[in-house]
């Protein structure tokens, strides 16, 4: 059972003008649960339901939990979500509105995840990882399936020369690379962006080994995995992946600019990818040779906006003098 929808893919004139390239945005903020997580987690939950699972158990600070809760409701299964104390109250309420039982436990996602895995050991329960499962990567790869379909269908849509996405635990990156390989688009590099204070992939790439952050200090809480998945780190060795970080301030600026430009409100974890365009990073990476010089067409995954409200944006704008 497919629980996600095909999301729009369109050119952004404002982002294109900003960087002097053709920038296209893949709008997965319109998914039923509010983020790309609906693709991978919906696919995983559907498979679990087919094999007789009676209860889903997930750990999440937001988007993964919303996807699991939505999937459970649609599949007629009970769902239990373990979420850290940093999760906004309105997200907790949204999870409950989907019918999930919510347990708030742990300062960061990692602690909630430990409890969720223990709970999932009970008979009939299955653990729904937020990012670390082959079926999740397969589900997320449909992002590339759809872009390829649109490119093949519409002569005015060019094949992208670069994909830009963010990284929390890494399910999105694994899915995108899986999709690129599936369609023999191995030549397309991926620029992966994180915020300072939630940069577990960046630190791992820099150290050439998996690094566990001591804490998540960024406002981009949904990028808050202290350690990325093992497969995520391996992907950086088998595909052209450029890892980069932006500041929380740049992420907040990107939220405000994107809201003005496209009338779309996204959360800081999503805005990190947009910040790489708005703050000139993309252009600098091309000029320095870290990204190929022949890049003309860029696709940005707009991964979600469930974890933000206007009052939060106003608070952050004041905090970071945006």
MARLUMTI-596424 format. One record per residue (C-alpha): residue number from 0; z, x, y; residue in one letter. Coordinates in Angstrom, 1 decimal, decimal comma. Layout:
BEGIN
{pt NUM; {Z; X; Y}; A},
...
***
This chain:
BEGIN
{pt 0; {0,0; 0,0; 0,0}; X},
{pt 1; {-1,1; 1,5; 3,3}; X},
{pt 2; {1,6; 0,9; 6,0}; X},
{pt 3; {0,1; 2,9; 8,9}; X},
{pt 4; {-2,8; 1,8; 11,1}; X},
{pt 5; {-5,9; 3,7; 12,3}; X},
{pt 6; {-4,9; 5,0; 15,7}; X},
{pt 7; {-7,1; 5,4; 18,8}; X},
{pt 8; {-8,8; 8,7; 19,5}; X},
{pt 9; {-10,2; 9,1; 23,0}; X},
{pt 10; {-11,0; 11,6; 25,7}; X},
{pt 11; {-8,4; 12,1; 28,4}; X},
{pt 12; {-10,2; 12,8; 31,7}; X},
{pt 13; {-6,9; 13,9; 33,3}; X},
{pt 14; {-6,0; 16,4; 30,7}; X},
{pt 15; {-9,6; 17,6; 30,6}; X},
{pt 16; {-9,7; 18,2; 34,3}; X},
{pt 17; {-6,3; 19,9; 34,1}; X},
{pt 18; {-7,5; 22,7; 31,8}; X},
{pt 19; {-11,3; 22,7; 32,2}; X},
{pt 20; {-11,9; 21,8; 28,6}; X},
{pt 21; {-12,7; 18,5; 26,8}; X},
{pt 22; {-9,4; 17,1; 25,7}; X},
{pt 23; {-9,1; 14,2; 23,2}; X},
{pt 24; {-5,8; 12,5; 22,4}; X},
{pt 25; {-4,9; 10,9; 19,0}; X},
{pt 26; {-2,5; 8,1; 19,9}; X},
{pt 27; {-0,1; 7,8; 17,0}; X},
{pt 28; {2,6; 6,5; 19,3}; X},
{pt 29; {1,0; 3,1; 18,5}; X},
{pt 30; {1,9; 3,2; 14,9}; X},
{pt 31; {4,1; 0,3; 13,7}; X},
{pt 32; {7,3; 2,4; 13,7}; X},
{pt 33; {6,3; 4,2; 17,0}; X},
{pt 34; {5,2; 7,6; 15,6}; X},
{pt 35; {3,0; 9,5; 13,2}; X},
{pt 36; {5,9; 9,5; 10,7}; X},
{pt 37; {4,6; 6,1; 9,6}; X},
{pt 38; {1,7; 7,9; 7,9}; X},
{pt 39; {3,5; 10,3; 5,7}; X},
{pt 40; {6,8; 8,5; 5,1}; X},
{pt 41; {4,9; 5,2; 4,6}; X},
{pt 42; {2,8; 6,9; 1,9}; X},
{pt 43; {5,8; 8,4; 0,2}; X},
{pt 44; {7,8; 5,2; 0,2}; X},
{pt 45; {4,9; 3,2; -1,1}; X},
{pt 46; {4,6; 5,7; -4,0}; X},
{pt 47; {8,4; 5,5; -4,7}; X},
{pt 48; {8,2; 1,7; -4,7}; X},
{pt 49; {5,3; 1,8; -7,2}; X},
{pt 50; {7,4; 3,9; -9,6}; X},
{pt 51; {10,4; 1,6; -9,5}; X},
{pt 52; {12,8; 3,0; -6,9}; X},
{pt 53; {15,3; 0,4; -5,9}; X},
{pt 54; {16,7; 2,0; -2,7}; X},
{pt 55; {15,5; 4,5; -0,1}; X},
{pt 56; {17,9; 7,0; 1,5}; X},
{pt 57; {16,7; 9,0; 4,5}; X},
{pt 58; {18,1; 11,4; 7,0}; X},
{pt 59; {16,8; 11,3; 10,5}; X},
{pt 60; {17,5; 11,7; 14,2}; X},
{pt 61; {14,9; 9,0; 15,0}; X},
{pt 62; {11,2; 8,7; 14,1}; X},
{pt 63; {11,5; 9,5; 10,4}; X},
{pt 64; {14,3; 7,0; 10,0}; X},
{pt 65; {12,4; 4,3; 11,9}; X},
{pt 66; {9,4; 4,9; 9,6}; X},
{pt 67; {11,5; 4,8; 6,5}; X},
{pt 68; {13,3; 1,6; 7,6}; X},
{pt 69; {10,1; -0,1; 8,5}; X},
{pt 70; {8,5; 0,9; 5,2}; X},
{pt 71; {11,6; -0,3; 3,3}; X},
{pt 72; {11,4; -3,7; 5,1}; X},
{pt 73; {7,7; -4,1; 4,3}; X},
{pt 74; {8,2; -3,1; 0,7}; X},
{pt 75; {11,2; -5,3; 0,2}; X},
{pt 76; {13,6; -2,4; -0,5}; X},
{pt 77; {17,1; -1,7; 0,9}; X},
{pt 78; {17,3; 1,4; 3,0}; X},
{pt 79; {20,1; 3,7; 4,1}; X},
{pt 80; {19,7; 6,1; 7,1}; X},
{pt 81; {22,0; 9,0; 7,8}; X},
{pt 82; {21,6; 10,1; 11,4}; X},
{pt 83; {23,4; 12,7; 13,5}; X},
{pt 84; {25,8; 12,0; 16,4}; X},
{pt 85; {23,1; 13,0; 18,9}; X},
{pt 86; {20,9; 10,0; 18,0}; X},
{pt 87; {20,6; 7,6; 21,0}; X},
{pt 88; {22,4; 4,3; 20,5}; X},
{pt 89; {19,2; 2,3; 21,0}; X},
{pt 90; {17,6; 4,2; 18,1}; X},
{pt 91; {20,5; 3,3; 15,9}; X},
{pt 92; {20,2; -0,3; 16,9}; X},
{pt 93; {16,4; -0,2; 16,2}; X},
{pt 94; {17,1; 1,1; 12,8}; X},
{pt 95; {19,5; -1,7; 12,1}; X},
{pt 96; {17,0; -4,2; 13,5}; X},
{pt 97; {14,6; -3,1; 10,8}; X},
{pt 98; {17,3; -4,0; 8,3}; X},
{pt 99; {18,5; -0,5; 7,5}; X},
{pt 100; {22,2; 0,5; 6,9}; X},
{pt 101; {22,9; 3,3; 9,3}; X},
{pt 102; {25,6; 6,0; 8,8}; X},
{pt 103; {26,2; 8,2; 11,8}; X},
{pt 104; {27,4; 11,6; 10,6}; X},
{pt 105; {27,1; 15,2; 11,6}; X},
{pt 106; {26,4; 17,0; 14,9}; X},
{pt 107; {22,8; 17,9; 13,9}; X},
{pt 108; {20,2; 16,6; 11,4}; X},
{pt 109; {21,0; 19,3; 8,9}; X},
{pt 110; {24,5; 17,9; 8,3}; X},
{pt 111; {23,2; 14,3; 8,0}; X},
{pt 112; {20,6; 15,5; 5,6}; X},
{pt 113; {23,2; 17,1; 3,3}; X},
{pt 114; {25,0; 13,7; 3,1}; X},
{pt 115; {21,8; 11,8; 2,5}; X},
{pt 116; {20,8; 14,0; -0,4}; X},
{pt 117; {24,1; 13,5; -2,0}; X},
{pt 118; {23,9; 9,7; -1,6}; X},
{pt 119; {20,4; 9,7; -3,1}; X},
{pt 120; {21,7; 11,1; -6,4}; X},
{pt 121; {23,1; 7,6; -7,2}; X},
{pt 122; {21,2; 5,6; -9,8}; X},
{pt 123; {18,1; 3,9; -8,5}; X},
{pt 124; {18,1; 5,7; -5,2}; X},
{pt 125; {15,4; 8,1; -3,9}; X},
{pt 126; {15,6; 10,6; -1,2}; X},
{pt 127; {13,0; 10,1; 1,5}; X},
{pt 128; {12,6; 13,5; 3,2}; X},
{pt 129; {11,7; 13,4; 6,9}; X},
{pt 130; {9,0; 16,1; 6,4}; X},
{pt 131; {9,3; 18,1; 3,2}; X},
{pt 132; {7,3; 16,4; 0,4}; X},
{pt 133; {3,6; 16,7; -0,7}; X},
{pt 134; {3,1; 13,0; -0,4}; X},
{pt 135; {4,2; 13,1; 3,2}; X},
{pt 136; {1,7; 15,9; 3,9}; X},
{pt 137; {-1,0; 13,9; 2,2}; X},
{pt 138; {-0,1; 10,8; 4,3}; X},
{pt 139; {-0,1; 12,9; 7,5}; X},
{pt 140; {-3,5; 14,4; 6,7}; X},
{pt 141; {-5,0; 11,0; 7,4}; X},
{pt 142; {-4,9; 12,0; 11,1}; X},
{pt 143; {-7,7; 14,4; 10,4}; X},
{pt 144; {-9,4; 11,9; 8,1}; X},
{pt 145; {-9,7; 9,5; 11,0}; X},
{pt 146; {-10,8; 12,2; 13,5}; X},
{pt 147; {-13,5; 13,3; 11,1}; X},
{pt 148; {-14,6; 9,7; 10,6}; X},
{pt 149; {-14,8; 9,1; 14,4}; X},
{pt 150; {-16,7; 12,3; 14,9}; X},
{pt 151; {-19,2; 11,4; 12,2}; X},
{pt 152; {-19,6; 7,9; 13,5}; X},
{pt 153; {-19,9; 8,6; 17,2}; X},
{pt 154; {-22,5; 11,2; 18,4}; X},
{pt 155; {-20,6; 11,6; 21,7}; X},
{pt 156; {-17,4; 12,8; 19,9}; X},
{pt 157; {-17,6; 16,5; 19,1}; X},
{pt 158; {-15,8; 18,3; 16,3}; X},
{pt 159; {-12,6; 19,7; 17,7}; X},
{pt 160; {-12,4; 23,5; 18,2}; X},
{pt 161; {-8,6; 23,3; 18,3}; X},
{pt 162; {-5,8; 21,0; 17,3}; X},
{pt 163; {-2,5; 20,9; 19,2}; X},
{pt 164; {0,6; 19,5; 17,7}; X},
{pt 165; {4,4; 19,9; 17,7}; X},
{pt 166; {6,7; 21,0; 14,9}; X},
{pt 167; {10,1; 19,8; 13,9}; X},
{pt 168; {10,6; 20,3; 10,2}; X},
{pt 169; {6,9; 20,8; 9,7}; X},
{pt 170; {5,5; 17,7; 8,0}; X},
{pt 171; {3,0; 17,2; 10,8}; X},
{pt 172; {1,6; 20,7; 10,7}; X},
{pt 173; {1,4; 20,7; 6,9}; X},
{pt 174; {-0,4; 17,4; 7,0}; X},
{pt 175; {-2,9; 18,5; 9,7}; X},
{pt 176; {-3,7; 21,8; 7,8}; X},
{pt 177; {-4,1; 19,8; 4,6}; X},
{pt 178; {-6,5; 17,5; 6,3}; X},
{pt 179; {-8,5; 20,4; 7,8}; X},
{pt 180; {-8,9; 22,0; 4,4}; X},
{pt 181; {-9,8; 18,7; 2,8}; X},
{pt 182; {-12,8; 18,3; 5,1}; X},
{pt 183; {-13,7; 22,0; 5,1}; X},
{pt 184; {-12,6; 22,4; 8,7}; X},
{pt 185; {-10,8; 25,6; 7,9}; X},
{pt 186; {-12,3; 27,2; 11,0}; X},
{pt 187; {-10,2; 25,0; 13,4}; X},
{pt 188; {-7,1; 26,7; 14,5}; X},
{pt 189; {-3,8; 24,9; 15,3}; X},
{pt 190; {-1,6; 25,5; 18,3}; X},
{pt 191; {1,9; 24,4; 17,4}; X},
{pt 192; {4,4; 23,9; 20,2}; X},
{pt 193; {8,2; 23,6; 20,2}; X},
{pt 194; {10,7; 23,6; 22,9}; X},
{pt 195; {13,2; 26,4; 23,6}; X},
{pt 196; {16,4; 25,5; 21,8}; X},
{pt 197; {14,5; 23,8; 18,9}; X},
{pt 198; {12,1; 26,6; 18,0}; X},
{pt 199; {12,8; 27,2; 14,3}; X},
{pt 200; {9,1; 27,8; 13,5}; X},
{pt 201; {8,5; 30,1; 16,4}; X},
{pt 202; {11,5; 32,2; 15,5}; X},
{pt 203; {10,5; 32,3; 11,9}; X},
{pt 204; {6,9; 33,4; 12,7}; X},
{pt 205; {8,3; 36,0; 15,1}; X},
{pt 206; {10,7; 37,4; 12,4}; X},
{pt 207; {8,2; 37,0; 9,6}; X},
{pt 208; {10,8; 35,1; 7,6}; X},
{pt 209; {12,5; 31,7; 7,6}; X},
{pt 210; {15,1; 31,6; 10,4}; X},
{pt 211; {17,9; 29,1; 10,7}; X},
{pt 212; {18,9; 28,3; 14,3}; X},
{pt 213; {22,6; 28,3; 15,0}; X},
{pt 214; {22,3; 25,0; 16,8}; X},
{pt 215; {19,7; 22,7; 18,5}; X},
{pt 216; {20,2; 23,0; 22,2}; X},
{pt 217; {16,9; 21,3; 23,4}; X},
{pt 218; {16,7; 17,7; 24,7}; X},
{pt 219; {13,9; 17,3; 22,2}; X},
{pt 220; {16,3; 16,2; 19,5}; X},
{pt 221; {13,5; 15,0; 17,1}; X},
{pt 222; {12,3; 18,6; 16,9}; X},
{pt 223; {15,9; 19,3; 15,7}; X},
{pt 224; {15,5; 20,9; 12,3}; X},
{pt 225; {17,5; 24,2; 12,3}; X},
{pt 226; {15,1; 25,5; 9,6}; X},
{pt 227; {11,5; 24,5; 9,0}; X},
{pt 228; {10,3; 23,6; 5,5}; X},
{pt 229; {9,3; 26,5; 3,3}; X},
{pt 230; {5,8; 25,1; 3,0}; X},
{pt 231; {5,5; 24,9; 6,8}; X},
{pt 232; {6,2; 28,6; 7,1}; X},
{pt 233; {3,7; 29,4; 4,4}; X},
{pt 234; {1,0; 27,4; 6,2}; X},
{pt 235; {1,2; 29,9; 9,1}; X},
{pt 236; {0,1; 32,6; 6,7}; X},
{pt 237; {-2,8; 30,7; 5,1}; X},
{pt 238; {-4,3; 29,1; 8,2}; X},
{pt 239; {-4,9; 30,2; 11,8}; X},
{pt 240; {-1,7; 28,9; 13,4}; X},
{pt 241; {-0,5; 30,0; 16,9}; X},
{pt 242; {3,1; 29,2; 17,5}; X},
{pt 243; {4,3; 28,8; 21,1}; X},
{pt 244; {7,4; 27,5; 22,9}; X},
{pt 245; {7,8; 25,6; 26,2}; X},
{pt 246; {10,9; 24,9; 28,3}; X},
{pt 247; {12,6; 21,5; 28,4}; X},
{pt 248; {11,7; 21,4; 32,0}; X},
{pt 249; {8,0; 21,7; 31,2}; X},
{pt 250; {8,4; 19,0; 28,6}; X},
{pt 251; {9,9; 16,6; 31,1}; X},
{pt 252; {7,2; 17,4; 33,6}; X},
{pt 253; {4,6; 16,7; 30,9}; X},
{pt 254; {6,3; 13,3; 30,2}; X},
{pt 255; {6,1; 12,3; 33,9}; X},
{pt 256; {2,5; 13,6; 34,3}; X},
{pt 257; {1,2; 11,9; 31,1}; X},
{pt 258; {2,9; 8,6; 32,2}; X},
{pt 259; {1,1; 8,8; 35,5}; X},
{pt 260; {-2,2; 9,9; 34,0}; X},
{pt 261; {-2,4; 7,7; 30,9}; X},
{pt 262; {0,2; 5,0; 31,4}; X},
{pt 263; {1,9; 6,2; 28,1}; X},
{pt 264; {5,5; 7,1; 27,8}; X},
{pt 265; {6,3; 9,8; 25,2}; X},
{pt 266; {9,4; 11,5; 24,2}; X},
{pt 267; {10,1; 15,3; 24,8}; X},
{pt 268; {9,3; 16,3; 21,3}; X},
{pt 269; {5,8; 14,9; 21,8}; X},
{pt 270; {5,4; 16,1; 25,4}; X},
{pt 271; {5,9; 19,7; 24,3}; X},
{pt 272; {2,3; 19,6; 23,0}; X},
{pt 273; {1,1; 18,2; 26,3}; X},
{pt 274; {3,1; 20,7; 28,3}; X},
{pt 275; {0,9; 23,5; 26,8}; X},
{pt 276; {-2,0; 22,0; 28,7}; X},
{pt 277; {-0,2; 20,9; 31,9}; X},
{pt 278; {1,5; 24,3; 32,4}; X},
{pt 279; {-1,5; 26,4; 31,9}; X},
{pt 280; {-0,4; 27,9; 28,5}; X},
{pt 281; {-3,6; 26,8; 26,7}; X},
{pt 282; {-5,8; 28,6; 29,2}; X},
{pt 283; {-3,7; 31,7; 29,0}; X},
{pt 284; {-3,7; 31,8; 25,2}; X},
{pt 285; {-7,5; 31,6; 25,3}; X},
{pt 286; {-7,8; 34,3; 28,0}; X},
{pt 287; {-5,5; 36,6; 26,1}; X},
{pt 288; {-7,4; 36,3; 22,9}; X},
{pt 289; {-4,5; 34,7; 21,0}; X},
{pt 290; {-6,8; 31,7; 20,6}; X},
{pt 291; {-10,6; 31,9; 20,2}; X},
{pt 292; {-12,7; 32,2; 23,4}; X},
{pt 293; {-15,2; 29,6; 22,3}; X},
{pt 294; {-12,8; 26,7; 22,5}; X},
{pt 295; {-14,4; 23,8; 24,4}; X},
{pt 296; {-13,1; 20,6; 22,6}; X},
{pt 297; {-9,4; 20,1; 22,0}; X},
{pt 298; {-7,6; 17,4; 20,1}; X},
{pt 299; {-3,9; 16,7; 20,8}; X},
{pt 300; {-1,8; 14,7; 18,4}; X},
{pt 301; {0,3; 12,3; 20,5}; X},
{pt 302; {3,0; 12,0; 17,8}; X},
{pt 303; {5,4; 9,4; 19,3}; X},
{pt 304; {7,5; 7,8; 21,9}; X},
{pt 305; {10,3; 5,9; 20,2}; X},
{pt 306; {13,1; 8,2; 21,5}; X},
{pt 307; {12,8; 7,6; 25,2}; X},
{pt 308; {13,5; 5,0; 27,9}; X},
{pt 309; {12,7; 5,1; 31,6}; X},
{pt 310; {16,3; 5,7; 32,5}; X},
{pt 311; {16,4; 8,8; 30,3}; X},
{pt 312; {13,3; 10,2; 32,0}; X},
{pt 313; {14,8; 9,6; 35,4}; X},
{pt 314; {18,0; 11,4; 34,3}; X},
{pt 315; {16,0; 14,4; 32,9}; X},
{pt 316; {13,9; 14,6; 36,1}; X},
{pt 317; {17,0; 15,0; 38,1}; X},
{pt 318; {18,5; 17,4; 35,7}; X},
{pt 319; {15,5; 19,7; 35,6}; X},
{pt 320; {14,5; 19,1; 39,3}; X},
{pt 321; {11,1; 17,6; 38,3}; X},
***
